[in-house]
Amino acid sequence: MSIRRTTKPRRVVAAVSMTAALALAVTACGGDSGTETKDSASSSSEPTTEDKGAGEDTSAGDNVDPNAKLAEVQGQGGLTLVVKQIKRDSGGFLTVQGEIKNGSDQSRNTAGWAGSELALVSKNPNSVAGAALVDKVGKKRYYILRDTEGRCLCTTGILPLQPGNSAPVFMQFPAPPEGTSEVDFMLPTFGTASLKISG
């Protein structure tokens, strides 16, 4: 009798544990209507012509007007992000280029801009890998593209910004459908900017 009494509670504990594990697995697989899976597939299936952005390059900006200002958003600690261009590129990319300025009287760390995804942060320290675009009409979120080694197609290796200094930044995303002309741009620690797509 005592064997039977201890076996039943063990079965109940095992069943509860299995249910919790299944719920966790289902939750981990969901989110954003599968756009993360699509974005990951997009980044790994793209040709290596854009791999130039994945290395130590800190700006992608050919032919960007230095005085252009599509949007300006405030960040924490006196930082300002100025978006200079958002443009469709051949091959299904959308490139955002801008500049982050330190208007405070203290040095500012850049670590928070990489986001909170551990795999992305470890491969792209001091980067803008945490940026995202939101197509409100199409109800989709787009994340930074990555190469096959997990490096972002964005600015990396940004040094702490000294007072009065600025850093040019770029980010590449999968392009939204041709009919999408406006997206919301987000970078951790900064406000959200609504941007009109050119090209």
N, C-alpha and C positions, 0 to 999 in steps of 0.2 A: 504494500500500500504506500509506503513512504517513497518508493521509486516512482510510482505513478504521479504522486503529488508534486515532486520536483521536476518531472519531465514536462508536465503541462505548462507551468510558468515559463520554462525555458522556451517552449514552442511559441508562447505568446510574445515573449521578448524578441525572439528571432523574427516573428511575423511583423511586429512593430518596427524593428530595425530595417527590414526589407522594404516596408512601406515608406519609411522616411528616406531611405536611399533612393528609391524610385522617384519620389517627389522631388528630391534634390536634382536628380539627373534630368527630369523633365523641365524643371525650372532653368537649369544651366543651358539647356538646348534651346530655350525659347528666347523671345525678346526681339523687338523692332521688326516684326513680321519677316524674319529671315534675312534682313538686309546685311547683317554681319557676315553670314555665310556667303552671300552673293558678293560682298565687297572683298572678302578674303580670296574668293575664286577669281575675281577680277584682277586683284593685285598679283596673284601668282601666275595668271595666264598671260599677262601683258609681256610684250617683248622687252628686251634689255636695253632698248634705245634710250629709255628714261632713267637707267641706272645711275647716270651722272648725278642725279639728285640724291642718291642714297648714300653717298660717301661723305667726305668732309666738306663738300661744297656748302657754303652758307648763304648763297643767293642764286636765284635762277634768272635774275632780271635782265634779259636782253630787251632793249627798246622800251623800258618802262620810264615814263616821265617822272623825274624826281619830285616835281611839284604837284603831281596828281594827288587827289584826295577823294576817294569814293565814300569813305566813312572814317570816323574817328571815335574810338571807344576808350573809356577810362578803365584802368586796371587798379589793382591794389598797390598801395605804397607809392603813389605818384607816377605810375607808369601809364603810358598812352600808346595804343595801337592805331596806326594809320594804315588803312587798306588803300593801296594805290591802283591795283588792277585785279580783276577776276575775269578770266578768259578761257573759252573752250580751246583746246589744242587738238591737233590731228591725233587719231588713235584713241579717242574717247576719254581724254583727260580734261579736268578742269583745274586750272592753276590759279592760286590766290597769292598775290605778292604784296608786301607791305613793309612796314618799319615799326619797331618798338622803341619808344623813347623813354628815357629816365628823366623826368622833370623834378625829381626830389633832390634833397641835399645829401642822400646816402646811397651807398652801393646797393643794388637790388639783385637778388638771386633769381635764376631762371629755371630752377628745377621744377616748379609747379606746372609749367607749360607742357610738359610731356604727358600729362594725364595721370591716371591711376592704374592703368592696366600694366601689371608687373612685367610681362614679357616684352611689351612695347617700351617701357621705361628702361629696362636693362639693356636693350639693344640700341636705344636712342637717348642717351643721357643728355641733359641740357639742350633739348630740342623743342619744337612746336608740334610734336607728334600727337598731342592731345586734342588738336583742333578737329572740328566737325562741321558739316553743313547740314541744314535741314530744309527739305523741300516741303513746305506746309501744304501746298496744293496736292502734291503727289503722296503726302504722308510718308516720306522716307527720310532716313538719316544716312549721311555718307561720311565714312571715316577716311583718314589718311591712307593712301596706297602704301603697300610695303613690297619690297623685293622678296625673292625666295629665301633670303637669310633673315627676314624679319626686320630689316632696316627700313625706316620710313622714307618716302619720297618727299622730304621736307628738310628744312634747315636744322642742322645738328651742331653740337659742340659750341653752343653760344656761351661766351664767357659772362660772368656777372657784369651787369651794366653799372658803370660808374656814373656819378651825377652829371647830367647834361649830355651823356653819350646815347647813341642809338645803335640798333642792330637791324640790318635788312633781313627779312624772312620770306620764305616761300613755302607753299604746301600744295601737293597735288592730290586730287580726289578723283574717283570715278565721276564722269560727267552725268548730270541728270538728263532726262529726255529732252530732245530739241525744243519741245513746247514749253519747258520750264525756263522762265526768264529772270526769276528772282529767288534767292535763297537767303536763309539766315545763317550767319557765320558765327561760330563760337570757339573761343580759346580759353582754357582754364585760367581763372583769376581775372578775366576781362569781361566786360559787358557783351551783349549780343548785338550784332550789326546786320541790318537788312541790306543785301547787295544785289544790284542788277548785273546780270551776266552779259559780257560782250563776246563777240566772235561766234 
